[in-house]
């Protein structure tokens, strides 16, 4: 376990360093006049330009003794904190709903998997798990606009200033990982149900729900291990969903900072999201280790 945690820590440190090095790649456009009305534009890259960007970044951090301040004199770390908290309002609920509700629905679908309605619901879960979240978000927006035109009380759909602004982005981020957890739970429990001990328990007259409880308990390690995949998907989808919703959170401003070549702000918005991913990976690995240790002791 200790080696695994060390490996994960090294990987995340490497990801942070690689992201910073990518940010510092020369991205300034150069326009050359070729004569008359002819101009050419390009993004030149040389090692000298790249080294100059790295040196300039290091000098900036040394001069500012940190990440610097905004034009109003507010420390950038404090400025970024506001938007990180805004994004956490949609990331954390999406994560916990996907993990808990998705797993619960998966268990219920497993109990009726051989019935007609169970097969239909399983098919629907697999279908929704294959639809990109940005398409679901656009579909939700379109349905809401239609509802408003038909008399539904109007509200600000593209905003981050209202108390309810986080609901639609959160719902959009939740749907895909939720259906992923439904499908994974059903598949995992189906595989576990084929083991010999399940057949033996059923032949000895053990009740249906006790058998399901044992199957779920033995599938729990695989389900918990998906926590990191769920969080990875949510964080990777966060920038595009916030952009489509005009929700000014960390993901939205991360994109804006990259497009505006503001490397310091981009790094400050990226690092807390990377840290959140790291925390989820470590916690899931610790829980997985405890569950495996418990299984070994019981056997």
C-alpha positions in Angstrom: 0.0 0.0 0.0 2.8 2.4 0.9 4.5 1.9 -2.5 1.2 2.4 -4.3 0.6 5.7 -2.4 4.2 6.8 -3.2 3.6 5.9 -6.9 0.4 7.9 -7.0 2.0 10.9 -5.4 4.9 10.9 -7.9 2.5 10.6 -10.8 0.4 13.6 -9.7 3.6 15.6 -9.1 4.7 14.7 -12.6 1.2 15.7 -14.0 1.5 19.1 -12.4 5.0 19.6 -13.7 4.0 18.5 -17.3 1.0 20.8 -17.2 3.2 23.7 -16.2 5.7 23.0 -19.0 2.9 22.8 -21.5 1.6 26.1 -20.3 5.0 27.7 -20.9 5.2 26.6 -24.5 5.5 29.6 -26.8 2.0 30.5 -28.0 2.4 34.1 -29.1 1.3 34.7 -32.7 3.7 36.4 -35.1 2.4 38.3 -38.1 4.7 39.0 -41.0 4.0 41.4 -43.9 4.9 39.7 -47.2 4.2 42.7 -49.3 1.1 44.5 -50.6 -1.9 43.1 -48.8 -0.4 39.8 -48.0 0.3 38.8 -44.4 1.2 35.5 -42.9 0.6 34.4 -39.3 2.3 31.7 -37.4 3.3 30.4 -33.9 7.0 30.0 -34.0 8.7 27.6 -31.6 12.4 27.5 -30.7 14.2 26.2 -27.6 15.4 29.8 -27.0 11.8 31.1 -26.8 10.7 28.2 -24.6 13.6 28.7 -22.2 12.8 32.4 -22.2 9.3 31.7 -21.1 10.5 29.3 -18.3 13.0 31.9 -17.1 10.4 34.7 -17.2 8.0 32.6 -15.1 10.7 31.7 -12.5 11.7 35.4 -12.3 8.1 36.5 -11.9 7.6 34.1 -8.9 10.8 35.2 -7.3 10.0 38.9 -7.8 6.5 38.6 -6.5 7.5 36.1 -3.8 4.6 34.0 -4.8 1.9 34.2 -7.5 1.4 37.9 -7.3 -1.8 40.0 -6.9 -4.6 41.3 -9.1 -4.8 44.9 -10.4 -6.8 45.8 -7.2 -4.1 44.4 -5.0 -5.9 41.2 -4.0 -3.5 38.1 -3.7 -4.2 35.8 -6.7 -4.5 32.8 -4.4 -7.4 34.6 -2.6 -8.9 35.7 -5.9 -8.9 32.1 -7.2 -10.4 30.7 -4.0 -13.7 32.3 -4.8 -14.0 30.5 -8.1 -12.7 27.2 -6.8 -15.5 27.2 -4.1 -18.0 28.0 -6.8 -17.0 25.0 -8.8 -17.0 22.7 -5.8 -20.7 23.5 -5.5 -21.3 21.5 -8.7 -18.3 19.0 -8.5 -18.9 17.5 -5.1 -22.7 17.0 -5.3 -22.2 15.5 -8.8 -19.6 13.1 -7.4 -21.5 11.9 -4.4 -24.8 11.6 -6.3 -23.2 9.6 -9.1 -21.5 7.2 -6.6 -24.4 6.7 -4.2 -27.4 6.9 -6.4 -25.8 5.2 -9.3 -24.7 2.3 -7.2 -28.1 2.0 -5.5 -29.9 2.0 -8.9 -27.4 -0.6 -10.1 -28.2 -2.9 -7.2 -31.9 -2.5 -7.8 -31.5 -3.3 -11.5 -29.5 -6.3 -10.6 -32.4 -7.7 -8.6 -34.7 -7.5 -11.6 -32.1 -8.1 -14.3 -33.9 -11.2 -15.7 -37.3 -9.5 -15.9 -38.5 -7.6 -19.0 -38.5 -4.2 -17.2 -35.0 -4.9 -15.8 -33.6 -5.6 -19.3 -35.3 -2.4 -20.6 -33.9 -0.2 -17.8 -30.5 -1.8 -18.2 -30.5 -0.9 -21.9 -31.6 2.7 -21.1 -28.7 3.0 -18.6 -26.2 1.8 -21.2 -27.6 4.1 -23.8 -27.4 7.2 -21.5 -23.9 6.2 -20.5 -22.8 6.5 -24.1 -24.1 10.0 -24.7 -21.6 12.9 -24.2 -22.4 15.2 -21.2 -22.2 18.3 -23.3 -25.0 16.9 -25.6 -27.1 16.2 -22.5 -26.5 19.7 -21.2 -27.5 21.3 -24.5 -30.6 19.0 -24.6 -31.5 20.1 -21.0 -31.1 23.8 -21.9 -33.3 23.3 -25.0 -36.1 21.7 -23.0 -36.0 24.4 -20.4 -36.2 27.1 -23.1 -39.2 25.4 -24.6 -40.8 25.1 -21.2 -40.2 28.8 -20.6 -41.9 29.7 -23.9 -44.8 27.6 -22.9 -45.4 29.4 -19.7 -42.8 28.0 -17.2 -41.6 30.8 -14.9 -38.5 32.4 -16.5 -35.1 32.4 -14.8 -31.5 33.2 -15.7 -30.3 30.1 -17.6 -26.7 31.4 -18.3 -25.4 32.8 -15.1 -23.4 32.1 -12.0 -24.8 34.8 -9.8 -28.1 33.3 -8.8 -28.5 30.8 -5.9 -29.8 28.2 -8.3 -27.2 28.7 -11.0 -25.2 25.6 -10.0 -28.2 23.2 -10.4 -28.2 22.7 -14.2 -24.4 22.4 -14.6 -24.4 20.0 -11.6 -27.2 17.9 -13.1 -25.3 17.7 -16.5 -22.1 16.6 -14.8 -24.0 14.0 -12.8 -25.8 12.1 -15.5 -23.0 10.4 -17.4 -21.0 9.2 -14.3 -24.3 8.1 -12.7 -25.3 5.9 -15.6 -21.7 4.7 -15.7 -22.0 3.5 -12.1 -25.4 1.9 -12.8 -23.9 -0.1 -15.6 -20.7 -1.0 -13.8 -22.6 -2.1 -10.6 -24.9 -4.4 -12.6 -22.0 -5.8 -14.6 -19.8 -6.4 -11.6 -22.6 -8.0 -9.6 -23.6 -10.2 -12.6 -20.0 -11.5 -12.8 -19.9 -12.1 -9.0 -23.3 -13.9 -9.2 -21.7 -16.6 -11.4 -19.3 -17.7 -8.7 -19.7 -21.1 -7.1 -20.4 -19.9 -3.6 -23.5 -18.0 -4.9 -24.9 -21.2 -6.4 -24.2 -23.1 -3.2 -25.9 -20.5 -1.1 -29.0 -20.5 -3.3 -29.1 -24.3 -3.3 -29.1 -24.3 0.6 -32.1 -22.1 0.7 -30.5 -18.7 1.6 -32.9 -15.9 1.0 -32.7 -13.8 -2.1 -31.7 -10.6 -0.3 -29.0 -12.3 1.8 -27.5 -13.6 -1.4 -27.6 -10.2 -3.0 -26.0 -8.7 0.1 -23.1 -11.2 -0.2 -22.7 -10.5 -3.9 -22.7 -6.7 -3.3 -20.2 -7.0 -0.5 -17.8 -9.0 -2.7 -18.3 -6.4 -5.6 -17.7 -3.4 -3.3 -13.9 -3.3 -4.0 -14.5 -2.9 -7.7 -17.2 -0.3 -7.2 -15.1 1.8 -4.7 -12.2 1.7 -7.2 -14.4 3.5 -9.7 -14.5 6.7 -7.5 -11.3 8.0 -9.1 -12.7 7.4 -12.6 -15.9 9.2 -11.7 -14.0 12.2 -10.3 -11.7 12.2 -13.3 -14.6 12.3 -15.7 -16.3 15.1 -13.8 -13.2 17.3 -13.6 -12.4 16.7 -17.3 -15.9 17.7 -18.3 -16.0 20.7 -15.9 -14.5 23.4 -18.2 -16.7 22.7 -21.2 -19.9 22.5 -19.0 -19.1 25.7 -17.2 -18.3 27.4 -20.5 -21.6 26.3 -22.1 -23.5 27.5 -18.9 -21.5 30.7 -18.7 -20.9 29.6 -15.1 -17.8 31.5 -13.9 -16.1 28.8 -11.9 -12.6 27.3 -11.9 -13.1 25.3 -15.1 -14.5 28.3 -17.0 -11.7 30.6 -15.9 -9.0 27.9 -16.5 -10.0 27.9 -20.2 -10.1 31.7 -20.3 -6.6 31.9 -18.7 -5.1 29.4 -21.1 -6.7 31.3 -24.1 -5.4 34.6 -22.8 -1.9 33.2 -22.2 -2.2 34.0 -18.4 0.0 31.2 -17.3 0.0 32.1 -13.6 -3.8 32.1 -13.3 -4.1 28.9 -15.4 -1.7 27.2 -13.0 -3.6 28.5 -9.9 -6.9 27.2 -11.3 -5.5 23.8 -12.3 -3.6 22.9 -9.1 -6.6 22.8 -6.8 -8.5 20.6 -9.2 -5.5 18.3 -9.5 -5.3 18.2 -5.7 -8.9 17.2 -5.5 -8.3 14.4 -7.9 -5.3 13.3 -5.8 -7.3 13.2 -2.6 -10.0 11.1 -4.2 -7.4 8.6 -5.6 -5.7 8.3 -2.2 -9.0 7.9 -0.3 -10.2 5.2 -2.8 -6.9 3.4 -2.6 -7.0 3.4 1.2 -10.6 2.2 1.3 -9.8 -0.5 -1.2 -6.8 -1.6 0.8 -8.9 -1.9 4.0 -11.6 -3.9 2.2 -9.0 -6.3 0.7 -7.3 -6.7 4.1 -10.7 -7.4 5.7 -11.4 -10.1 3.0 -8.0 -11.7 3.6 -8.5 -11.8 7.4 -12.0 -13.3 7.0 -10.7 -16.1 4.7 
